[in-house]
């Protein structure tokens, strides 16, 4: 029997949520499910969607005020009418698609600013007959410093609306309880999938590989790293070698133009690279943030890495992930408050001498997610 899965994802700043959702949805499709991926963020030019049926809501992104500052596709504050349009489109999908399962990425652990559409959607899904299986899809390490009330709200939402929580990680690397104090109260819902990785990297199509690859995910918070990398280059052992700098699609046009004006011979700037893992696998050193998918790439390519976790506006997730990487001797970690060209150059040279990484977590998150959902659907429909 074929089942239909409706998967919802909302990226507001970086690309991590979207990339992970695409990989999981593709795994569901490969397992024989009919998959509709509902995307609420801006379209990323050049990003491959694996041939999935993509349904785009009127896009929202984070504004200068952070994740709570929701902006529309033109960069204006999102009005109530704009939000209502999204909510109504989402509700309409329940009638037109009649999904057997619904997967919500991040919420209720995160993306609380999307409650204006998700709570009505989940309420309506509860009243569908037959009721769809409702799944939360969440990364292994969460933002910390949540108040006890926020933790209690999360548990209540899970108990009210959700049948299953897929934690996309290996508990031997990062247990959910490490960053979510209420983990014990939802242990019966939780299934670990392993880390969600893409396909193994194809060999890069070049006879002259990059020696250093610098990337900052979406790029919205990467300006400091990118500028520092350009200044650090002549101070490293790779001063005369080929570098690739991937700025990310969210980097402002003014900063992009400034970097282009400062780029020297042998340094290439790209907004996005579909073959990022391939060029990382061939590089001597990778310099990056420390988000979920970046660490996936480090583990998958065995790259010698320098990571500068994002700690802006009280963010803790990347810093926690960086600590775990450092404990495994899998990366050189730099606190961004201490970042300067000399320190980055020294870290790049040090990383180049690191032994190849062998101790990696379970990376079978795509296949395991598909198996867990398929088995849960079969049981749900009995």
NURO-325332 format. One line per field, with one value per residue (C-alpha): residue in one letter; x, z, y. Coordinates in Angstrom, 2 decimals, always signed. Each point is the difference from the previous one (the first is absolute). Layout:
// NURO-325332
residu	a,...;
X	X,...;
Z	Z,...;
Y	Y,...;
//
This chain:
// NURO-325332
residu	x,x,x,x,x,x,x,x,x,x,x,x,x,x,x,x,x,x,x,x,x,x,x,x,x,x,x,x,x,x,x,x,x,x,x,x,x,x,x,x,x,x,x,x,x,x,x,x,x,x,x,x,x,x,x,x,x,x,x,x,x,x,x,x,x,x,x,x,x,x,x,x,x,x,x,x,x,x,x,x,x,x,x,x,x,x,x,x,x,x,x,x,x,x,x,x,x,x,x,x,x,x,x,x,x,x,x,x,x,x,x,x,x,x,x,x,x,x,x,x,x,x,x,x,x,x,x,x,x,x,x,x,x,x,x,x,x,x,x,x,x,x,x,x,x,x,x,x,x,x,x,x,x,x,x,x,x,x,x,x,x,x,x,x,x,x,x,x,x,x,x,x,x,x,x,x,x,x,x,x,x,x,x,x,x,x,x,x,x,x,x,x,x,x,x,x,x,x,x,x,x,x,x,x,x,x,x,x,x,x,x,x,x,x,x,x,x,x,x,x,x,x,x,x,x,x,x,x,x,x,x,x,x,x,x,x,x,x,x,x,x,x,x,x,x,x,x,x,x,x,x,x,x,x,x,x,x,x,x,x,x,x,x,x,x,x,x,x,x,x,x,x,x,x,x,x,x,x,x,x,x,x,x,x,x,x,x,x,x,x,x,x,x,x,x,x,x,x,x,x,x,x,x,x,x,x,x,x,x,x,x,x,x,x,x,x,x,x,x,x,x,x,x,x,x,x,x,x,x,x,x,x,x,x,x,x,x,x,x,x,x,x,x,x,x,x,x,x,x,x,x,x,x,x,x,x,x,x,x,x,x,x,x,x,x,x,x,x,x,x,x,x,x,x,x,x,x,x,x,x,x,x;
X	+0.00,+1.30,-0.16,+0.08,+2.25,-0.32,+3.27,+0.15,+3.22,+0.71,+3.48,+0.33,+3.70,+2.36,-0.51,+0.40,-3.71,-0.76,+2.92,-0.79,-3.71,+0.85,+2.22,-2.57,-2.84,+2.09,+0.60,-3.75,-0.52,+2.67,-1.76,-3.18,-2.00,-1.68,+1.60,-1.12,+2.52,-1.51,+2.66,-0.60,+3.34,+1.50,+0.98,+3.75,+1.26,+2.03,-1.15,-1.01,-3.40,+0.47,-3.09,-2.32,-3.47,+0.70,-2.80,+1.09,-1.84,+0.33,+3.56,+1.13,+3.50,+1.62,+0.46,+2.59,-1.79,+0.68,-2.30,-2.96,+0.28,-1.81,+0.33,-1.80,+1.60,+0.64,+1.64,-3.00,-1.41,-2.44,-3.56,-2.86,-1.53,+3.25,+0.10,-3.68,+0.70,+2.68,-2.20,-2.93,+2.20,+1.40,-3.49,-1.14,+2.67,-1.72,-3.04,+1.75,+2.71,-1.59,+3.44,+0.47,+2.84,+1.11,+3.57,+0.76,+3.66,+1.25,-3.35,-0.77,+3.67,+0.57,-1.79,-2.50,-0.47,-1.88,-2.75,-2.40,-0.26,+1.24,-2.46,-3.08,+1.57,+0.65,-3.47,-1.56,+2.16,-1.23,-3.56,+0.71,-1.47,+2.01,+2.38,+3.50,+3.07,+1.68,+3.78,+2.47,+3.35,+2.76,+3.78,+1.97,+1.29,-2.43,+0.28,+0.54,-0.98,-3.69,-2.18,-1.84,-3.24,+1.33,+1.07,-3.44,-1.73,+2.08,-0.92,-3.69,+0.01,+1.64,-2.48,-2.96,+0.83,+2.88,+0.29,+3.73,+3.19,+2.87,+3.27,+2.49,+3.13,+2.05,-0.50,+3.61,+0.96,-2.78,-2.93,-3.14,+0.19,+3.25,-1.91,-3.66,-0.75,-3.36,+1.38,-0.93,-3.66,-0.27,+2.32,-2.87,-0.46,+3.69,+1.79,+3.63,+0.66,+3.71,+1.37,-1.68,+2.67,-0.21,+1.40,+3.73,+1.89,+0.85,+3.61,+0.37,+0.32,+3.37,+3.68,+0.84,-1.99,-0.50,+2.41,-2.29,-3.81,-1.71,-3.78,-2.52,-3.30,-2.66,+2.43,-2.24,+2.44,+3.15,+1.36,+2.64,+1.35,+0.09,+1.89,+2.40,+0.67,+1.06,+2.41,+1.29,+0.79,+3.42,+1.04,-0.58,+2.05,-2.64,+0.58,+0.78,-2.54,-3.55,-2.75,-3.79,-2.17,-3.74,-1.76,-3.56,-3.13,-0.92,+3.18,-0.83,+0.80,+2.18,+2.22,+0.14,+1.21,+2.57,+1.38,+0.17,+2.00,+2.44,+0.35,+3.47,+1.19,-0.65,-3.04,-3.44,-3.26,-3.30,-3.43,-0.87,+1.61,-1.96,+3.31,+1.17,+0.64,+1.97,+2.36,+0.28,+1.02,+2.91,+1.04,+2.75,-2.07,-3.63,-0.90,-3.64,-2.68,-1.08,-3.61,-1.56,+0.60,+3.50,+0.95,-1.66,+2.31,+3.04,-0.81,-0.89,+3.04,+2.45,+1.05,+2.62,-2.07,+0.08,-3.40,-1.19,-3.40,-2.69,-0.65,-1.85,-3.09,+0.53,+0.11,+1.34,-0.60,+3.12,+2.21,-1.21,+0.59,+3.48,+0.87,-1.02,+2.08,+2.99,-0.31,+0.28,+3.06,-2.07,+0.55,+1.90,-2.52,+0.26,-2.27,-1.21,+0.59,+3.72,+0.07,+2.64,+2.07,+3.08,-1.98,-1.91,+3.18,+1.64,-3.08,-0.04,+3.66,-0.60,-3.02,+2.02,+2.17,-2.90,-0.37,-2.87,-3.24,-1.19,-2.36,-3.31,-3.57,-2.81,-0.61,-2.99,-2.66,-1.74,-0.57,-0.85,-2.53,-1.71,-0.15,-1.37,-2.72,-0.98,-0.35,-1.90,-2.40,-0.70,-0.78,-2.05,-2.25,-0.77;
Z	+0.00,-0.91,+2.64,-0.48,+2.21,+0.31,+1.31,+1.26,+0.36,+0.68,-0.42,+1.18,-0.17,-0.77,-2.21,+2.56,+0.60,-3.71,-0.96,+2.74,-0.95,-3.66,+0.86,+2.28,-2.49,-2.79,+2.20,+0.50,-3.76,-0.64,+2.53,-2.08,+1.68,-1.94,+1.41,-0.17,+1.48,+1.22,+0.10,+1.78,-0.57,-2.99,-3.01,-0.23,-3.56,-1.02,+2.85,-1.17,+1.17,-1.00,-2.21,+3.00,-0.33,+1.44,+1.32,+0.76,+2.51,-0.28,+1.26,+3.39,+1.18,+3.08,+0.02,+1.79,+3.30,-0.13,-0.27,+1.55,-2.62,-2.84,-3.43,-3.25,-3.35,-0.59,+3.40,+1.53,+3.42,-0.49,+0.42,+1.55,-3.47,-1.34,+2.87,-0.49,-3.64,+1.01,+2.68,-2.38,-2.68,+2.55,+1.25,-3.57,-0.50,+2.54,-2.26,-3.36,+0.98,+2.85,+1.34,+1.92,+1.95,+0.77,+0.96,+1.58,+0.10,+3.25,+1.60,+2.91,+1.09,-2.21,-2.57,+2.60,-2.05,-2.52,+2.50,-1.83,-2.74,+1.61,+2.90,-2.28,-2.37,+2.74,+1.49,-3.41,-0.52,+3.32,-1.30,-3.32,-0.43,-0.24,+2.12,-1.51,+1.90,+1.24,+0.29,+1.37,-1.80,+2.02,+0.09,+2.86,+1.64,+0.89,+1.03,+3.78,+2.81,-0.50,+2.91,+1.95,-1.48,-3.54,+0.74,+1.48,-3.03,-2.32,+1.90,+0.00,-3.76,-0.61,+2.21,-1.57,-3.69,-0.77,-0.27,-0.63,+0.45,-2.37,+1.45,-2.83,+1.84,+1.66,+3.79,+0.38,-1.50,+1.40,+2.06,-0.11,+3.79,-0.45,-1.16,+0.80,+3.74,-0.59,-2.02,+2.62,-0.16,-3.74,-0.24,-1.19,-3.06,-0.90,-2.66,-0.93,-3.71,-0.22,-1.70,-3.25,-2.68,-3.75,-2.59,+0.23,-1.81,-3.64,-1.00,-0.82,-3.72,+0.08,-0.35,+2.20,+3.25,+2.49,+2.92,+2.34,-0.11,+2.05,+0.46,+2.37,-0.80,-0.97,+0.52,+2.05,+2.93,-1.94,-0.89,+2.74,-0.91,-3.73,+0.39,+2.50,-2.35,-2.79,+2.36,+1.43,-3.37,-0.59,+3.56,-0.54,-1.62,-2.76,-0.93,-3.63,-0.40,-1.29,+2.51,-0.33,+2.07,+0.06,+1.29,+0.29,-1.64,+3.00,+0.00,-0.81,-3.47,+1.39,+1.94,-2.98,-2.22,+2.60,+0.17,-3.78,-0.07,+2.60,-1.49,-1.32,-2.70,+0.94,+2.17,-1.43,+1.44,-0.44,+1.53,+0.02,-0.99,-0.55,+0.06,+3.34,+1.55,-3.07,+0.15,+3.80,-0.41,-2.22,+1.97,+2.60,+2.44,+0.40,+1.84,+0.99,+2.56,+2.11,-0.91,-0.38,-3.73,+0.14,+2.58,-2.17,-2.82,+2.28,+1.13,-3.49,-1.78,+2.90,-0.60,+2.20,+1.40,+1.69,+1.43,+1.28,+1.63,-0.27,+3.45,-1.13,+1.96,+2.65,-2.40,+1.75,-2.42,-2.12,+3.01,+1.59,-3.25,-0.27,+3.51,-0.97,-3.17,+1.90,+2.55,-2.88,-1.38,-3.15,-0.37,+1.14,+1.76,+0.05,+2.14,-2.35,+2.64,-0.29,-3.79,-1.89,-3.15,+1.93,+2.17,-3.01,-2.03,+2.86,+0.38,-3.73,+0.10,+3.13,-1.52,-3.05,+2.22,+1.73,-0.48,-2.15,+1.95,+0.55,+3.01,-1.54,+1.31,-1.64,-3.34,-1.18,+0.96,-3.38,-0.33,+3.69,-0.09,-2.99,+1.75,+3.27,-1.78,-2.27,+2.97,+2.03,-2.89,-0.42,+3.71,+0.00,-2.81,+1.57;
Y	+0.00,+3.46,+2.75,+3.77,+2.11,+3.77,+1.47,+3.61,+1.96,+3.69,+1.46,+3.59,+0.81,-2.88,-3.03,-2.79,-0.64,-0.10,-2.26,-2.52,-0.01,-0.56,-2.94,-1.63,+0.58,-1.52,-3.04,-0.36,+0.19,-2.62,-2.25,+0.13,+2.77,+2.79,+3.14,+3.62,+2.43,+3.27,+2.73,+3.28,+1.77,+1.74,-2.08,-0.59,+0.25,-3.04,-2.23,-3.46,-1.21,-3.67,+0.09,+0.31,+1.47,+3.45,+2.20,+3.56,+2.17,+3.80,+0.23,+1.26,+0.80,+1.49,+3.74,+2.17,-0.67,-3.72,-3.00,+1.80,+2.76,-1.79,+1.62,-0.74,-0.73,+3.72,+0.50,+1.81,-0.94,-2.87,+1.26,-1.95,-0.34,-1.50,-2.49,-0.85,-0.80,-2.47,-1.56,-0.43,-1.58,-2.42,-0.93,-0.53,-2.65,-2.25,-0.11,-0.24,-2.49,-2.00,-1.01,-3.24,+1.64,+3.54,+0.83,+3.37,+1.02,+1.63,+0.95,-0.10,-0.05,+3.04,+2.16,+1.20,+3.16,-2.18,-0.90,+2.33,-2.65,-3.20,-0.16,+0.40,-2.53,-2.55,+0.55,-0.63,-3.09,-1.40,+0.21,-1.75,-3.48,-2.09,+2.03,+0.29,-1.13,+3.20,+0.05,+2.53,+0.06,+1.67,+0.26,-1.52,+3.21,+2.78,+3.60,+0.05,+2.37,-0.70,+1.03,-2.73,+1.37,-0.44,-3.56,-0.75,+1.54,-2.18,-3.15,+0.98,+0.63,-3.36,-1.83,+1.78,-0.23,-2.38,-3.78,-0.23,+2.04,-0.76,+1.27,+0.19,-0.96,-2.71,+0.01,-1.09,+3.37,+2.21,-1.24,+2.16,+0.38,+1.91,+3.07,-0.75,-0.31,-1.69,-2.92,-2.60,+1.00,-0.71,-3.02,-2.22,+2.24,+0.34,-2.03,+0.75,-0.28,+0.61,+3.10,+1.04,+0.06,+0.48,-2.37,-0.68,+2.76,-0.56,+0.69,+3.69,+0.62,+1.72,-0.75,+2.97,-0.40,+2.78,-0.20,+1.97,+0.21,+2.72,-0.15,+1.57,-1.74,+2.51,+2.85,+2.29,-0.08,-0.77,+3.44,+0.04,-3.44,+0.69,+3.28,-1.57,-2.94,+2.34,+1.76,-3.28,-1.59,+1.63,-0.98,-3.76,-2.76,+0.10,+3.65,-0.86,-2.80,-0.06,+0.87,-0.22,+2.35,-0.81,+3.10,-1.34,+1.44,+2.19,+2.08,+3.61,+1.28,+2.81,-2.44,-2.35,+2.84,+1.01,-3.55,-0.17,+3.22,-1.38,-3.50,-0.74,-2.38,-3.62,+0.72,-0.80,+1.36,-1.88,+0.68,-3.71,-3.31,-3.21,-1.87,+1.39,-3.43,-1.07,+2.96,-0.34,-3.64,+1.03,+3.09,+0.10,+2.10,+1.04,+3.22,+0.36,+0.63,-2.99,-0.67,-3.42,-0.44,+1.43,-2.61,-2.66,+1.11,-0.13,-3.54,-1.16,+1.44,-0.57,+3.61,+1.61,+2.80,+3.38,+0.96,+3.38,-0.63,+2.63,+1.44,+3.16,+1.05,-2.65,-2.96,-3.11,-2.89,+0.43,+0.64,-3.23,-1.91,+1.50,-1.22,-3.54,+0.23,+1.29,-2.80,-2.48,+1.81,+0.50,+3.75,+3.04,+2.26,+3.81,+2.17,+2.74,+2.67,-0.82,-0.35,+1.96,-0.71,-1.17,-2.42,-1.35,-0.44,-1.91,-2.21,-0.80,-1.00,-2.10,-1.72,-0.96,-2.22,-1.80,-3.77,-1.26,-0.30,-3.58,+0.12,+1.14,-0.38,-1.98,+1.74,-2.06,+2.54,+0.08,-3.74,-0.45,+2.86,-1.62,-3.36,+1.41,+2.01,-2.89,-2.34,+2.59,+0.64,-3.70,-0.31,+3.22,-1.22,-3.41;
//
